[in-house]
Amino acid sequence: MDRLDPDLRIDIRGRVRDHGARQLAIARLSAPQDWQGALRRALAEERRPRPMFASSSEVRLFLESFAVFFTATMMFLL
């Protein structure tokens, strides 16, 4: 088949449907047996209150943002 036939129609819906079914099967096989409990624990951990600055990167981001704000304010006031 050297040339592309413009009248040739390829129906990919079946292939997409089969791919989705394979992805679902893989997701089900890799999920923990107690997936609802695992999901609840992960959500509870995510919603757990944390200290204001839990990591050093957050402190650095705050200090850099404050420095930019302070510099801009001083330049405006001058």
Residue pairs with C-beta under 8 A, 6 or more apart in sequence:
32 38
53 59
53 62
